[in-house]
Amino acid sequence: MRVFIFILFLLSALSSDEIRPAYLEIQETTKNTYKLLFKTPKGSEKGSIKLSLVLPTSFKVHSKSFSSLNSYTLMHLEFTMQEPINKQVIKIKNLNHSSVELIAKLVFLDGGTSIKRVLPQSGQLVIEHNSSFIQPFILMLI
């Protein structure tokens, strides 16, 4: 009886869905110029939901490419902005219809870095540029 229960448990664990997070990284390369990486899990099910980004109209995209890595789809973007990126909103289409969470990493030239977790019910990322707390100390040493 114990062996049967163990085998049943093992089979149910093997058939369970794996939930992997999506990943978004925005890195400032020069003033007002950014690189973006958007990594989304490929659906293992037939009816899986495809995530996509809805960028603000102030983002001027210069290059865009797609690739695939194991069980993820990768999108690379380079864009510029005329206005500050702080408080801009990036919407994640279909995130609220999925069980996938988004991990976002924002890296700025001044050393400021922010890591955020976006839950499915939110469906959007508000970019917040927080300057590095180390930066003033580095400037004092120079």
C-alpha positions in Angstrom: 0.0 0.0 0.0 2.8 2.4 0.9 4.6 1.7 -2.4 1.4 2.4 -4.3 0.9 5.8 -2.5 4.6 6.7 -3.2 4.2 5.9 -6.9 1.0 7.9 -7.1 2.7 10.8 -5.4 5.7 10.6 -7.7 3.6 10.5 -10.9 1.5 13.5 -9.8 4.6 15.5 -9.0 6.0 14.7 -12.5 2.9 15.9 -14.2 2.5 19.1 -12.3 3.0 22.5 -14.1 6.2 24.3 -13.6 5.9 28.0 -13.2 8.9 30.0 -14.3 9.1 33.8 -14.0 9.6 36.2 -16.9 12.6 38.5 -16.7 13.0 42.1 -17.8 16.3 44.0 -17.6 16.8 47.6 -18.7 20.3 48.9 -18.7 21.3 52.5 -19.4 24.3 52.4 -21.8 24.8 56.1 -22.4 22.7 59.1 -21.3 19.1 58.5 -22.5 20.1 55.3 -24.4 19.1 51.9 -23.0 19.3 48.2 -23.7 16.4 46.0 -22.9 16.2 42.2 -22.4 12.8 40.5 -22.1 13.0 36.8 -21.3 9.7 34.9 -21.2 9.1 31.2 -20.6 7.8 29.2 -23.5 4.5 27.6 -22.7 4.5 23.9 -22.3 0.8 23.7 -22.8 -1.2 24.2 -26.1 -3.2 27.1 -24.7 -0.4 28.9 -23.0 -0.5 32.7 -22.9 2.2 34.7 -24.7 3.5 37.7 -22.8 4.5 40.9 -24.6 5.6 44.4 -23.7 3.6 47.6 -24.4 6.2 50.3 -24.3 5.5 54.0 -23.7 5.3 56.1 -26.9 8.3 58.1 -25.7 10.6 55.1 -26.3 12.2 55.3 -29.7 13.3 51.8 -30.6 16.4 51.5 -32.8 16.9 47.8 -32.9 14.9 44.7 -32.0 15.8 41.0 -32.2 14.4 37.7 -31.0 16.1 34.5 -30.1 15.4 31.3 -28.2 17.3 29.7 -25.4 16.2 26.3 -24.0 12.7 26.9 -22.7 12.7 30.7 -23.0 12.1 33.3 -25.7 14.4 36.3 -25.6 13.7 39.8 -27.0 16.6 42.3 -27.2 15.8 46.0 -27.8 17.9 49.2 -27.9 16.0 52.5 -27.5 16.4 56.1 -26.6 14.3 58.6 -24.8 14.1 62.4 -24.9 12.5 62.7 -21.5 13.6 61.1 -18.2 12.8 57.4 -17.9 11.9 57.8 -14.2 8.1 57.1 -13.6 7.6 55.6 -17.1 5.2 52.7 -17.2 5.8 49.5 -19.2 2.7 47.3 -19.5 3.1 43.5 -19.7 0.3 42.3 -22.0 -1.4 39.1 -20.8 0.5 39.0 -17.5 -2.8 39.3 -15.6 -4.2 36.3 -17.5 -1.3 34.1 -16.5 0.3 32.6 -13.4 3.7 34.0 -14.4 5.4 36.7 -12.3 7.9 39.2 -13.7 11.3 40.0 -12.2 12.6 43.3 -13.4 16.2 44.7 -13.0 16.9 48.3 -13.8 20.6 49.5 -14.0 21.5 53.1 -14.5 24.8 54.9 -15.4 25.1 56.6 -12.0 25.2 53.1 -10.3 21.5 53.1 -9.3 20.0 49.6 -9.5 16.5 48.5 -8.8 15.0 45.0 -8.7 11.3 44.7 -8.7 8.8 41.8 -8.6 5.6 42.4 -10.7 2.7 40.2 -9.8 0.3 38.9 -12.5 -2.6 41.0 -11.2 -0.6 44.2 -11.6 0.3 43.8 -15.2 2.7 46.8 -15.3 6.1 48.0 -14.2 6.7 51.6 -13.0 10.3 52.5 -13.6 11.8 54.1 -10.6 15.3 55.6 -10.8 16.9 55.6 -7.4 20.4 56.9 -7.3 23.0 54.7 -5.8 23.6 55.4 -2.1 27.3 54.7 -2.7 27.7 57.4 -5.3 28.0 60.4 -2.9 30.8 58.6 -1.0 32.7 57.9 -4.2 32.5 61.6 -5.2 33.9 62.6 -1.8 36.9 60.4 -2.4 37.7 61.9 -5.8 
